[in-house]
Amino acid sequence: MTALAMLKVGESGRVVEIAGGDETSVRLLEMGLTPGVVVERVGTAPLGDPLEFQLRGYRLSLRRSEADLVTVEPC
């Protein structure tokens, strides 16, 4: 298992858990990053932050620090 931020462009992973119990973790859950959902990394900004992911039929941009809170397993 690895952090969501460690996926390379074109790779997918299945969400295992969201670390922490602060408001950032809750917000990630509200945005659809729930355990079991498949997430694909589709891009990176020119300076490396934010990262762009596709899940549940939409695209989501996250800061690298936010993506580090999400643990995924390869699909």
N, CA, C and O atoms as a printed pandas DataFrame, in Angstrom:
     atom_number atom_name residue_name chain_id  residue_number  x_coord  y_coord  z_coord
0              1         N          MET        A               1    0.836   -1.179    0.000
1              2        CA          MET        A               1    0.000    0.000    0.000
2              3         C          MET        A               1    0.880    1.242    0.000
3              4         O          MET        A               1    2.005    1.236    0.500
4              5         N          THR        A               2    0.337    2.298   -0.572
5              6        CA          THR        A               2    1.095    3.530   -0.730
6              7         C          THR        A               2    0.177    4.736   -0.604
7              8         O          THR        A               2   -1.044    4.590   -0.559
8              9         N          ALA        A               3    0.750    5.899   -0.549
9             10        CA          ALA        A               3   -0.036    7.137   -0.491
10            11         C          ALA        A               3   -0.533    7.491   -1.897
11            12         O          ALA        A               3    0.127    7.190   -2.892
12            13         N          LEU        A               4   -1.670    8.115   -1.963
13            14        CA          LEU        A               4   -2.261    8.525   -3.237
14            15         C          LEU        A               4   -1.302    9.428   -4.010
15            16         O          LEU        A               4   -1.242    9.355   -5.237
16            17         N          ALA        A               5   -0.563   10.265   -3.318
17            18        CA          ALA        A               5    0.364   11.191   -3.965
18            19         C          ALA        A               5    1.500   10.466   -4.684
19            20         O          ALA        A               5    2.139   11.052   -5.559
20            21         N          MET        A               6    1.764    9.215   -4.339
21            22        CA          MET        A               6    2.869    8.468   -4.932
22            23         C          MET        A               6    2.499    7.796   -6.256
23            24         O          MET        A               6    3.379    7.286   -6.949
24            25         N          LEU        A               7    1.213    7.788   -6.617
25            26        CA          LEU        A               7    0.819    7.221   -7.907
26            27         C          LEU        A               7    1.415    8.057   -9.030
27            28         O          LEU        A               7    1.501    9.279   -8.914
28            29         N          LYS        A               8    1.823    7.413  -10.106
29            30        CA          LYS        A               8    2.324    8.105  -11.287
30            31         C          LYS        A               8    1.142    8.393  -12.208
31            32         O          LYS        A               8    0.098    7.749  -12.102
32            33         N          VAL        A               9    1.304    9.346  -13.099
33            34        CA          VAL        A               9    0.253    9.677  -14.066
34            35         C          VAL        A               9   -0.110    8.426  -14.848
35            36         O          VAL        A               9    0.766    7.754  -15.391
36            37         N          GLY        A              10   -1.395    8.112  -14.906
37            38        CA          GLY        A              10   -1.892    6.922  -15.600
38            39         C          GLY        A              10   -2.112    5.730  -14.696
39            40         O          GLY        A              10   -2.764    4.769  -15.106
40            41         N          GLU        A              11   -1.588    5.757  -13.469
41            42        CA          GLU        A              11   -1.779    4.650  -12.526
42            43         C          GLU        A              11   -3.063    4.833  -11.733
43            44         O          GLU        A              11   -3.523    5.954  -11.511
44            45         N          SER        A              12   -3.632    3.712  -11.311
45            46        CA          SER        A              12   -4.851    3.719  -10.513
46            47         C          SER        A              12   -4.621    3.019   -9.191
47            48         O          SER        A              12   -3.722    2.190   -9.055
48            49         N          GLY        A              13   -5.436    3.361   -8.233
49            50        CA          GLY        A              13   -5.388    2.708   -6.930
50            51         C          GLY        A              13   -6.760    2.704   -6.289
51            52         O          GLY        A              13   -7.607    3.539   -6.606
52            53         N          ARG        A              14   -6.973    1.767   -5.393
53            54        CA          ARG        A              14   -8.235    1.667   -4.655
54            55         C          ARG        A              14   -7.997    2.218   -3.249
55            56         O          ARG        A              14   -7.065    1.800   -2.562
56            57         N          VAL        A              15   -8.841    3.153   -2.830
57            58        CA          VAL        A              15   -8.692    3.788   -1.525
58            59         C          VAL        A              15   -8.890    2.755   -0.419
59            60         O          VAL        A              15   -9.869    2.008   -0.415
60            61         N          VAL        A              16   -7.939    2.727    0.519
61            62        CA          VAL        A              16   -8.009    1.824    1.663
62            63         C          VAL        A              16   -8.456    2.585    2.899
63            64         O          VAL        A              16   -9.347    2.138    3.622
64            65         N          GLU        A              17   -7.824    3.760    3.146
65            66        CA          GLU        A              17   -8.202    4.563    4.308
66            67         C          GLU        A              17   -7.737    6.001    4.139
67            68         O          GLU        A              17   -6.877    6.308    3.313
68            69         N          ILE        A              18   -8.334    6.872    4.947
69            70        CA          ILE        A              18   -7.937    8.272    5.042
70            71         C          ILE        A              18   -7.365    8.461    6.434
71            72         O          ILE        A              18   -8.046    8.193    7.424
72            73         N          ALA        A              19   -6.122    8.918    6.525
73            74        CA          ALA        A              19   -5.458    9.087    7.823
74            75         C          ALA        A              19   -5.987   10.323    8.544
75            76         O          ALA        A              19   -6.371   11.311    7.919
76            77         N          GLY        A              20   -5.997   10.246    9.863
77            78        CA          GLY        A              20   -6.361   11.399   10.683
78            79         C          GLY        A              20   -7.851   11.545   10.877
79            80         O          GLY        A              20   -8.654   10.856   10.247
80            81         N          GLY        A              21   -8.197   12.443   11.750
81            82        CA          GLY        A              21   -9.607   12.700   12.034
82            83         C          GLY        A              21   -9.910   14.182   12.024
83            84         O          GLY        A              21  -10.923   14.619   12.570
84            85         N          ASP        A              22   -9.022   14.967   11.395
85            86        CA          ASP        A              22   -9.230   16.411   11.358
86            87         C          ASP        A              22  -10.193   16.793   10.248
87            88         O          ASP        A              22  -10.716   15.926    9.548
88            89         N          GLU        A              23  -10.428   18.087   10.087
89            90        CA          GLU        A              23  -11.404   18.541    9.094
90            91         C          GLU        A              23  -10.946   18.288    7.663
91            92         O          GLU        A              23  -11.785   18.146    6.774
92            93         N          THR        A              24   -9.639   18.227    7.415
93            94        CA          THR        A              24   -9.155   17.905    6.069
94            95         C          THR        A              24   -9.540   16.482    5.688
95            96         O          THR        A              24   -9.980   16.238    4.564
96            97         N          SER        A              25   -9.381   15.550    6.605
97            98        CA          SER        A              25   -9.750   14.158    6.345
98            99         C          SER        A              25  -11.243   14.019    6.091
99           100         O          SER        A              25  -11.662   13.278    5.202
100          101         N          VAL        A              26  -12.036   14.725    6.863
101          102        CA          VAL        A              26  -13.491   14.686    6.681
102          103         C          VAL        A              26  -13.858   15.262    5.326
103          104         O          VAL        A              26  -14.736   14.731    4.645
104          105         N          ARG        A              27  -13.195   16.345    4.923
105          106        CA          ARG        A              27  -13.477   16.974    3.638
106          107         C          ARG        A              27  -13.118   16.036    2.473
107          108         O          ARG        A              27  -13.836   15.992    1.474
108          109         N          LEU        A              28  -12.028   15.299    2.596
109          110        CA          LEU        A              28  -11.660   14.330    1.564
110          111         C          LEU        A              28  -12.734   13.256    1.420
111          112         O          LEU        A              28  -13.062   12.849    0.305
112          113         N          LEU        A              29  -13.279   12.800    2.535
113          114        CA          LEU        A              29  -14.375   11.821    2.493
114          115         C          LEU        A              29  -15.600   12.419    1.820
115          116         O          LEU        A              29  -16.263   11.746    1.031
116          117         N          GLU        A              30  -15.908   13.680    2.122
117          118        CA          GLU        A              30  -17.061   14.350    1.515
118          119         C          GLU        A              30  -16.896   14.522    0.006
119          120         O          GLU        A              30  -17.881   14.551   -0.732
120          121         N          MET        A              31  -15.640   14.638   -0.452
121          122        CA          MET        A              31  -15.377   14.800   -1.887
122          123         C          MET        A              31  -15.402   13.474   -2.638
123          124         O          MET        A              31  -15.181   13.451   -3.848
124          125         N          GLY        A              32  -15.669   12.369   -1.942
125          126        CA          GLY        A              32  -15.829   11.088   -2.615
126          127         C          GLY        A              32  -14.688   10.118   -2.443
127          128         O          GLY        A              32  -14.744    9.012   -2.982
128          129         N          LEU        A              33  -13.654   10.487   -1.715
129          130        CA          LEU        A              33  -12.524    9.578   -1.489
130          131         C          LEU        A              33  -12.842    8.653   -0.323
131          132         O          LEU        A              33  -12.264    8.769    0.758
132          133         N          THR        A              34  -13.767    7.739   -0.558
133          134        CA          THR        A              34  -14.185    6.790    0.463
134          135         C          THR        A              34  -13.516    5.442    0.216
135          136         O          THR        A              34  -13.157    5.137   -0.922
136          137         N          PRO        A              35  -13.341    4.631    1.254
137          138        CA          PRO        A              35  -12.721    3.314    1.071
138          139         C          PRO        A              35  -13.426    2.496   -0.014
139          140         O          PRO        A              35  -14.653    2.394   -0.038
140          141         N          GLY        A              36  -12.622    1.918   -0.908
141          142        CA          GLY        A              36  -13.156    1.080   -1.974
142          143         C          GLY        A              36  -13.239    1.759   -3.328
143          144         O          GLY        A              36  -13.320    1.075   -4.349
144          145         N          VAL        A              37  -13.221    3.086   -3.368
145          146        CA          VAL        A              37  -13.350    3.789   -4.645
146          147         C          VAL        A              37  -12.009    3.746   -5.387
147          148         O          VAL        A              37  -10.943    3.842   -4.779
148          149         N          VAL        A              38  -12.089    3.598   -6.718
149          150        CA          VAL        A              38  -10.901    3.560   -7.570
150          151         C          VAL        A              38  -10.579    4.980   -8.028
151          152         O          VAL        A              38  -11.453    5.710   -8.497
152          153         N          VAL        A              39   -9.302    5.360   -7.883
153          154        CA          VAL        A              39   -8.838    6.699   -8.230
154          155         C          VAL        A              39   -7.690    6.577   -9.220
155          156         O          VAL        A              39   -6.785    5.766   -9.023
156          157         N          GLU        A              40   -7.719    7.374  -10.283
157          158        CA          GLU        A              40   -6.642    7.386  -11.268
158          159         C          GLU        A              40   -5.972    8.750  -11.268
159          160         O          GLU        A              40   -6.648    9.778  -11.259
160          161         N          ARG        A              41   -4.650    8.763  -11.279
161          162        CA          ARG        A              41   -3.937   10.043  -11.370
162          163         C          ARG        A              41   -3.856   10.416  -12.839
163          164         O          ARG        A              41   -3.349    9.645  -13.654
164          165         N          VAL        A              42   -4.358   11.602  -13.180
165          166        CA          VAL        A              42   -4.416   12.012  -14.576
166          167         C          VAL        A              42   -3.501   13.191  -14.904
167          168         O          VAL        A              42   -3.305   13.505  -16.078
168          169         N          GLY        A              43   -2.945   13.842  -13.899
169          170        CA          GLY        A              43   -2.063   14.958  -14.218
170          171         C          GLY        A              43   -1.390   15.563  -13.007
171          172         O          GLY        A              43   -1.703   15.245  -11.859
172          173         N          THR        A              44   -0.453   16.446  -13.304
173          174        CA          THR        A              44    0.287   17.178  -12.283
174          175         C          THR        A              44    0.498   18.594  -12.797
175          176         O          THR        A              44    0.767   18.788  -13.982
176          177         N          ALA        A              45    0.379   19.574  -11.928
177          178        CA          ALA        A              45    0.643   20.956  -12.307
178          179         C          ALA        A              45    2.130   21.106  -12.657
179          180         O          ALA        A              45    2.948   20.295  -12.223
180          181         N          PRO        A              46    2.485   22.130  -13.432
181          182        CA          PRO        A              46    3.874   22.303  -13.871
182          183         C          PRO        A              46    4.899   22.339  -12.735
183          184         O          PRO        A              46    6.019   21.862  -12.920
184          185         N          LEU        A              47    4.559   22.879  -11.588
185          186        CA          LEU        A              47    5.505   22.939  -10.476
186          187         C          LEU        A              47    5.341   21.770   -9.507
187          188         O          LEU        A              47    5.967   21.757   -8.447
188          189         N          GLY        A              48    4.504   20.783   -9.859
189          190        CA          GLY        A              48    4.366   19.576   -9.054
190          191         C          GLY        A              48    3.262   19.598   -8.021
191          192         O          GLY        A              48    3.063   18.605   -7.322
192          193         N          ASP        A              49    2.547   20.685   -7.901
193          194        CA          ASP        A              49    1.465   20.782   -6.920
194          195         C          ASP        A              49    0.453   21.781   -7.439
195          196         O          ASP        A              49    0.863   22.902   -7.737
196          197         N          PRO        A              50   -0.820   21.487   -7.576
197          198        CA          PRO        A              50   -1.538   20.307   -7.101
198          199         C          PRO        A              50   -1.457   19.124   -8.068
199          200         O          PRO        A              50   -0.892   19.208   -9.158
200          201         N          LEU        A              51   -2.051   18.022   -7.614
201          202        CA          LEU        A              51   -2.139   16.792   -8.388
202          203         C          LEU        A              51   -3.585   16.633   -8.841
203          204         O          LEU        A              51   -4.503   17.029   -8.123
204          205         N          GLU        A              52   -3.800   16.059  -10.018
205          206        CA          GLU        A              52   -5.154   15.882  -10.542
206          207         C          GLU        A              52   -5.501   14.400  -10.611
207          208         O          GLU        A              52   -4.725   13.588  -11.114
208          209         N          PHE        A              53   -6.677   14.064  -10.096
209          210        CA          PHE        A              53   -7.154   12.681  -10.060
210          211         C          PHE        A              53   -8.537   12.598  -10.684
211          212         O          PHE        A              53   -9.277   13.580  -10.737
212          213         N          GLN        A              54   -8.869   11.397  -11.158
213          214        CA          GLN        A              54  -10.211   11.135  -11.669
214          215         C          GLN        A              54  -10.838   10.036  -10.832
215          216         O          GLN        A              54  -10.234    8.988  -10.603
216          217         N          LEU        A              55  -12.061   10.288  -10.376
217          218        CA          LEU        A              55  -12.804    9.306   -9.602
218          219         C          LEU        A              55  -14.282    9.595   -9.733
219          220         O          LEU        A              55  -14.682   10.749   -9.891
220          221         N          ARG        A              56  -15.085    8.569   -9.670
221          222        CA          ARG        A              56  -16.540    8.702   -9.704
222          223         C          ARG        A              56  -17.052    9.594  -10.841
223          224         O          ARG        A              56  -18.080   10.255  -10.696
224          225         N          GLY        A              57  -16.338    9.613  -11.970
225          226        CA          GLY        A              57  -16.792   10.372  -13.133
226          227         C          GLY        A              57  -16.462   11.855  -13.113
227          228         O          GLY        A              57  -16.986   12.604  -13.938
228          229         N          TYR        A              58  -15.617   12.299  -12.206
229          230        CA          TYR        A              58  -15.200   13.697  -12.199
230          231         C          TYR        A              58  -13.720   13.795  -11.863
231          232         O          TYR        A              58  -13.106   12.826  -11.415
232          233         N          ARG        A              59  -13.153   14.981  -12.088
233          234        CA          ARG        A              59  -11.740   15.216  -11.788
234          235         C          ARG        A              59  -11.618   16.062  -10.527
235          236         O          ARG        A              59  -12.407   16.973  -10.274
236          237         N          LEU        A              60  -10.597   15.721   -9.748
237          238        CA          LEU        A              60  -10.382   16.354   -8.453
238          239         C          LEU        A              60   -8.919   16.755   -8.337
239          240         O          LEU        A              60   -8.029   15.936   -8.564
240          241         N          SER        A              61   -8.665   18.014   -7.983
241          242        CA          SER        A              61   -7.304   18.483   -7.745
242          243         C          SER        A              61   -7.059   18.552   -6.249
243          244         O          SER        A              61   -7.860   19.116   -5.503
244          245         N          LEU        A              62   -5.940   17.970   -5.813
245          246        CA          LEU        A              62   -5.573   17.948   -4.408
246          247         C          LEU        A              62   -4.144   18.427   -4.237
247          248         O          LEU        A              62   -3.289   18.184   -5.089
248          249         N          ARG        A              63   -3.893   19.105   -3.139
249          250        CA          ARG        A              63   -2.508   19.417   -2.778
250          251         C          ARG        A              63   -1.803   18.105   -2.454
251          252         O          ARG        A              63   -2.436   17.137   -2.031
252          253         N          ARG        A              64   -0.505   18.083   -2.654
253          254        CA          ARG        A              64    0.274   16.881   -2.361
254          255         C          ARG        A              64    0.109   16.477   -0.891
255          256         O          ARG        A              64    0.025   15.288   -0.583
256          257         N          SER        A              65    0.062   17.452    0.010
257          258        CA          SER        A              65   -0.091   17.153    1.444
258          259         C          SER        A              65   -1.436   16.492    1.739
259          260         O          SER        A              65   -1.529   15.661    2.643
260          261         N          GLU        A              66   -2.475   16.848    0.990
261          262        CA          GLU        A              66   -3.783   16.217    1.164
262          263         C          GLU        A              66   -3.764   14.794    0.606
263          264         O          GLU        A              66   -4.301   13.874    1.223
264          265         N          ALA        A              67   -3.143   14.616   -0.564
265          266        CA          ALA        A              67   -3.074   13.285   -1.179
266          267         C          ALA        A              67   -2.234   12.328   -0.349
267          268         O          ALA        A              67   -2.426   11.115   -0.433
268          269         N          ASP        A              68   -1.311   12.844    0.450
269          270        CA          ASP        A              68   -0.503   11.998    1.336
270          271         C          ASP        A              68   -1.334   11.372    2.455
271          272         O          ASP        A              68   -0.914   10.377    3.047
272          273         N          LEU        A              69   -2.496   11.933    2.752
273          274        CA          LEU        A              69   -3.363   11.404    3.811
274          275         C          LEU        A              69   -4.142   10.174    3.354
275          276         O          LEU        A              69   -4.682    9.443    4.184
276          277         N          VAL        A              70   -4.205    9.941    2.055
277          278        CA          VAL        A              70   -5.015    8.861    1.483
278          279         C          VAL        A              70   -4.124    7.662    1.168
279          280         O          VAL        A              70   -3.166    7.782    0.404
280          281         N          THR        A              71   -4.436    6.516    1.752
281          282        CA          THR        A              71   -3.710    5.271    1.493
282          283         C          THR        A              71   -4.466    4.488    0.426
283          284         O          THR        A              71   -5.678    4.296    0.523
284          285         N          VAL        A              72   -3.728    4.033   -0.607
285          286        CA          VAL        A              72   -4.344    3.257   -1.692
286          287         C          VAL        A              72   -3.566    1.960   -1.892
287          288         O          VAL        A              72   -2.399    1.842   -1.518
288          289         N          GLU        A              73   -4.257    0.988   -2.499
289          290        CA          GLU        A              73   -3.619   -0.256   -2.910
290          291         C          GLU        A              73   -3.716   -0.300   -4.437
291          292         O          GLU        A              73   -4.686    0.211   -4.995
292          293         N          PRO        A              74   -2.752   -0.885   -5.117
293          294        CA          PRO        A              74   -2.785   -0.957   -6.580
294          295         C          PRO        A              74   -4.000   -1.747   -7.070
295          296         O          PRO        A              74   -4.456   -2.686   -6.417
296          297         N          CYS        A              75   -4.510   -1.344   -8.231
297          298        CA          CYS        A              75   -5.619   -2.091   -8.848
298          299         C          CYS        A              75   -5.111   -2.819  -10.067
299          300         O          CYS        A              75   -5.878   -3.510  -10.738
